[in-house]
Amino acid sequence: MDQAGASVQEKVVKDNLVSLTGLSPQFNSDLHYDNQEINLNVALRTDPVEQVTYVYAASPVIFTEY
């Protein structure tokens, strides 16, 4: 998010998942959600069995299950 110059609008932390949603000047498109403008979504999910971390990023939001 920092590298994209994004301000974080929402942060969700649950068990093995972190999801950040924000607004970045780097992207032209945006989406209005919960009275906020957003255009960047980054999520990290760890898999303790595989011992890996999956990174998902999309603009404006991630539309797949992670």
N, C-alpha and C positions, 0 to 999 in steps of 0.2 A: 504494500500500500504506500509506503514511504517513497519508493522508487518511482511510483506513478504519480506522486504528488497528491495522493487522495486523502481526503478527510474522512475518517471513519464515522459512519452514521449509525451503524449497529454492529454489535459484537455478541456472538452466541458461543458459549462454551458448554459442551455436554460430553461427559465421559471421555471418549477418544476423538472428539471433533471440535474444531475451532472454525467458525465462519465469520468473516468480516465483510461488511457491505459498506461502500462509500461512494464518494463523488470525486472524480479526477478530471482535471482540465485536459488530460491527454486524449480523452475520448469524446466524440461529438454527440453520440446518442445518449439519451438518458431515459429514465423511467421514474414516474411519480409513484411512491409507495409510502403509505402511512405518513402523509404530509411532508415527505422528504424527497429530494431528487437523488437518485442513485444511478451509477453507471459502471460500477466495478464490484465484483463479488469474488472473493478468494476464500477457499476452504482447505483445511488440512485435516486429514483423518489418518490416525495411526492404526495399524493392524498388529496387535501384539503377537499373534501366532506367526505371521510372516516376518515380523520385525522390520516393517517398512512404514514409511509415511507417504501417503498419497497427497499430491497438491493439485487442486482444481482452481482454475481462474477463468472468468468469462466477463464479457461486457454485453449488455448491462447486468445480467444475473446468470447464475448457473441454472440451467433448465433440466438437468439430469440428476438422478439420485446419487448422492455421494455418501 
